[in-house]
């Protein structure tokens, strides 16, 4: 409509009207572009949330497969031994007793394996968090650049760096809308960076605050640089500490 008015104004020799028509054209295009960008941003945010949910589901499936592989054989062996013991209970008590002892041994071993697996899942280490980060970031479509080898780290430092990597990756998946992420680990520092839009001001930073308290307590400092071009999370330790 603005273009039509501009054409008519030019034909009629009304430059002022033509100028207003040009302004109307520019404003209309700007408003339409803004609405379109808002719609695209909403769709992208929904896609990121969906990808985050899929990443969690994929991790749960992995844990389920690990547990299945761990105890599946033991449970099958227990079932067979229990059936055999029931059949031999009256005809051959000694053989039934041997099967019951086998059941007890297998049960204890399976219980120990499950506890060890659960303990390993709860243990935070830099190496395990890097492996998990590669899987989670890849699942949500973020190209991950992670180290293939780590420098020698004290056990406490490896745990602390693991928490830093976990929090950094969590923020990337939740807020960043990034396409690339980079994790670097040195003997006294760990860095988690992305090329996203930064941490929104409305986002809760309780996780970062808790992480900063943990790093400071260990004798280091935590730096967070967040802007429209990305976020960089750096934890640096005092060598003496």
Secondary structure as a PSIPRED ss2 file (coil, helix, strand):
# PSIPRED VFORMAT (PSIPRED V4.0)

   1 X C   1.000  0.000  0.000
   2 X H   0.000  1.000  0.000
   3 X H   0.000  1.000  0.000
   4 X H   0.000  1.000  0.000
   5 X H   0.000  1.000  0.000
   6 X H   0.000  1.000  0.000
   7 X H   0.000  1.000  0.000
   8 X H   0.000  1.000  0.000
   9 X H   0.000  1.000  0.000
  10 X H   0.000  1.000  0.000
  11 X H   0.000  1.000  0.000
  12 X H   0.000  1.000  0.000
  13 X C   1.000  0.000  0.000
  14 X C   1.000  0.000  0.000
  15 X H   0.000  1.000  0.000
  16 X H   0.000  1.000  0.000
  17 X H   0.000  1.000  0.000
  18 X H   0.000  1.000  0.000
  19 X H   0.000  1.000  0.000
  20 X H   0.000  1.000  0.000
  21 X H   0.000  1.000  0.000
  22 X H   0.000  1.000  0.000
  23 X H   0.000  1.000  0.000
  24 X H   0.000  1.000  0.000
  25 X H   0.000  1.000  0.000
  26 X H   0.000  1.000  0.000
  27 X H   0.000  1.000  0.000
  28 X H   0.000  1.000  0.000
  29 X H   0.000  1.000  0.000
  30 X H   0.000  1.000  0.000
  31 X H   0.000  1.000  0.000
  32 X H   0.000  1.000  0.000
  33 X H   0.000  1.000  0.000
  34 X H   0.000  1.000  0.000
  35 X H   0.000  1.000  0.000
  36 X H   0.000  1.000  0.000
  37 X H   0.000  1.000  0.000
  38 X H   0.000  1.000  0.000
  39 X H   0.000  1.000  0.000
  40 X H   0.000  1.000  0.000
  41 X H   0.000  1.000  0.000
  42 X H   0.000  1.000  0.000
  43 X H   0.000  1.000  0.000
  44 X H   0.000  1.000  0.000
  45 X H   0.000  1.000  0.000
  46 X H   0.000  1.000  0.000
  47 X H   0.000  1.000  0.000
  48 X H   0.000  1.000  0.000
  49 X H   0.000  1.000  0.000
  50 X H   0.000  1.000  0.000
  51 X H   0.000  1.000  0.000
  52 X H   0.000  1.000  0.000
  53 X H   0.000  1.000  0.000
  54 X H   0.000  1.000  0.000
  55 X H   0.000  1.000  0.000
  56 X H   0.000  1.000  0.000
  57 X H   0.000  1.000  0.000
  58 X H   0.000  1.000  0.000
  59 X H   0.000  1.000  0.000
  60 X H   0.000  1.000  0.000
  61 X H   0.000  1.000  0.000
  62 X H   0.000  1.000  0.000
  63 X H   0.000  1.000  0.000
  64 X H   0.000  1.000  0.000
  65 X H   0.000  1.000  0.000
  66 X H   0.000  1.000  0.000
  67 X H   0.000  1.000  0.000
  68 X H   0.000  1.000  0.000
  69 X H   0.000  1.000  0.000
  70 X H   0.000  1.000  0.000
  71 X H   0.000  1.000  0.000
  72 X H   0.000  1.000  0.000
  73 X H   0.000  1.000  0.000
  74 X H   0.000  1.000  0.000
  75 X H   0.000  1.000  0.000
  76 X H   0.000  1.000  0.000
  77 X H   0.000  1.000  0.000
  78 X H   0.000  1.000  0.000
  79 X H   0.000  1.000  0.000
  80 X H   0.000  1.000  0.000
  81 X H   0.000  1.000  0.000
  82 X H   0.000  1.000  0.000
  83 X H   0.000  1.000  0.000
  84 X H   0.000  1.000  0.000
  85 X H   0.000  1.000  0.000
  86 X H   0.000  1.000  0.000
  87 X H   0.000  1.000  0.000
  88 X H   0.000  1.000  0.000
  89 X H   0.000  1.000  0.000
  90 X H   0.000  1.000  0.000
  91 X H   0.000  1.000  0.000
  92 X C   1.000  0.000  0.000
  93 X H   0.000  1.000  0.000
  94 X H   0.000  1.000  0.000
  95 X H   0.000  1.000  0.000
  96 X H   0.000  1.000  0.000
  97 X H   0.000  1.000  0.000
  98 X H   0.000  1.000  0.000
  99 X H   0.000  1.000  0.000
 100 X H   0.000  1.000  0.000
 101 X H   0.000  1.000  0.000
 102 X H   0.000  1.000  0.000
 103 X H   0.000  1.000  0.000
 104 X H   0.000  1.000  0.000
 105 X H   0.000  1.000  0.000
 106 X H   0.000  1.000  0.000
 107 X H   0.000  1.000  0.000
 108 X H   0.000  1.000  0.000
 109 X H   0.000  1.000  0.000
 110 X H   0.000  1.000  0.000
 111 X H   0.000  1.000  0.000
 112 X H   0.000  1.000  0.000
 113 X H   0.000  1.000  0.000
 114 X H   0.000  1.000  0.000
 115 X H   0.000  1.000  0.000
 116 X H   0.000  1.000  0.000
 117 X H   0.000  1.000  0.000
 118 X H   0.000  1.000  0.000
 119 X H   0.000  1.000  0.000
 120 X H   0.000  1.000  0.000
 121 X H   0.000  1.000  0.000
 122 X H   0.000  1.000  0.000
 123 X C   1.000  0.000  0.000
 124 X C   1.000  0.000  0.000
 125 X C   1.000  0.000  0.000
 126 X H   0.000  1.000  0.000
 127 X H   0.000  1.000  0.000
 128 X H   0.000  1.000  0.000
 129 X H   0.000  1.000  0.000
 130 X H   0.000  1.000  0.000
 131 X H   0.000  1.000  0.000
 132 X H   0.000  1.000  0.000
 133 X H   0.000  1.000  0.000
 134 X H   0.000  1.000  0.000
 135 X H   0.000  1.000  0.000
 136 X H   0.000  1.000  0.000
 137 X H   0.000  1.000  0.000
 138 X H   0.000  1.000  0.000
 139 X H   0.000  1.000  0.000
 140 X C   1.000  0.000  0.000
 141 X C   1.000  0.000  0.000
 142 X C   1.000  0.000  0.000
 143 X E   0.000  0.000  1.000
 144 X E   0.000  0.000  1.000
 145 X E   0.000  0.000  1.000
 146 X C   1.000  0.000  0.000
 147 X C   1.000  0.000  0.000
 148 X C   1.000  0.000  0.000
 149 X C   1.000  0.000  0.000
 150 X C   1.000  0.000  0.000
 151 X C   1.000  0.000  0.000
 152 X C   1.000  0.000  0.000
 153 X C   1.000  0.000  0.000
 154 X C   1.000  0.000  0.000
 155 X H   0.000  1.000  0.000
 156 X H   0.000  1.000  0.000
 157 X H   0.000  1.000  0.000
 158 X H   0.000  1.000  0.000
 159 X H   0.000  1.000  0.000
 160 X H   0.000  1.000  0.000
 161 X H   0.000  1.000  0.000
 162 X H   0.000  1.000  0.000
 163 X H   0.000  1.000  0.000
 164 X H   0.000  1.000  0.000
 165 X H   0.000  1.000  0.000
 166 X H   0.000  1.000  0.000
 167 X H   0.000  1.000  0.000
 168 X H   0.000  1.000  0.000
 169 X H   0.000  1.000  0.000
 170 X H   0.000  1.000  0.000
 171 X H   0.000  1.000  0.000
 172 X H   0.000  1.000  0.000
 173 X H   0.000  1.000  0.000
 174 X H   0.000  1.000  0.000
 175 X H   0.000  1.000  0.000
 176 X H   0.000  1.000  0.000
 177 X C   1.000  0.000  0.000
 178 X C   1.000  0.000  0.000
 179 X C   1.000  0.000  0.000
 180 X E   0.000  0.000  1.000
 181 X E   0.000  0.000  1.000
 182 X E   0.000  0.000  1.000
 183 X E   0.000  0.000  1.000
 184 X E   0.000  0.000  1.000
 185 X E   0.000  0.000  1.000
 186 X C   1.000  0.000  0.000
 187 X C   1.000  0.000  0.000
 188 X C   1.000  0.000  0.000
 189 X E   0.000  0.000  1.000
 190 X E   0.000  0.000  1.000
 191 X E   0.000  0.000  1.000
 192 X E   0.000  0.000  1.000
 193 X E   0.000  0.000  1.000
 194 X E   0.000  0.000  1.000
 195 X C   1.000  0.000  0.000
 196 X C   1.000  0.000  0.000
 197 X C   1.000  0.000  0.000
 198 X C   1.000  0.000  0.000
 199 X C   1.000  0.000  0.000
 200 X C   1.000  0.000  0.000
 201 X C   1.000  0.000  0.000
 202 X C   1.000  0.000  0.000
 203 X C   1.000  0.000  0.000
 204 X C   1.000  0.000  0.000
 205 X C   1.000  0.000  0.000
 206 X H   0.000  1.000  0.000
 207 X H   0.000  1.000  0.000
 208 X H   0.000  1.000  0.000
 209 X H   0.000  1.000  0.000
 210 X H   0.000  1.000  0.000
 211 X H   0.000  1.000  0.000
 212 X H   0.000  1.000  0.000
 213 X H   0.000  1.000  0.000
 214 X H   0.000  1.000  0.000
 215 X H   0.000  1.000  0.000
 216 X H   0.000  1.000  0.000
 217 X H   0.000  1.000  0.000
 218 X C   1.000  0.000  0.000
 219 X C   1.000  0.000  0.000
 220 X E   0.000  0.000  1.000
 221 X E   0.000  0.000  1.000
 222 X E   0.000  0.000  1.000
 223 X E   0.000  0.000  1.000
 224 X E   0.000  0.000  1.000
 225 X E   0.000  0.000  1.000
 226 X E   0.000  0.000  1.000
 227 X E   0.000  0.000  1.000
 228 X C   1.000  0.000  0.000
 229 X C   1.000  0.000  0.000
 230 X E   0.000  0.000  1.000
 231 X E   0.000  0.000  1.000
 232 X E   0.000  0.000  1.000
 233 X E   0.000  0.000  1.000
 234 X E   0.000  0.000  1.000
 235 X E   0.000  0.000  1.000
 236 X E   0.000  0.000  1.000
 237 X E   0.000  0.000  1.000
 238 X C   1.000  0.000  0.000
 239 X C   1.000  0.000  0.000
 240 X C   1.000  0.000  0.000
 241 X C   1.000  0.000  0.000
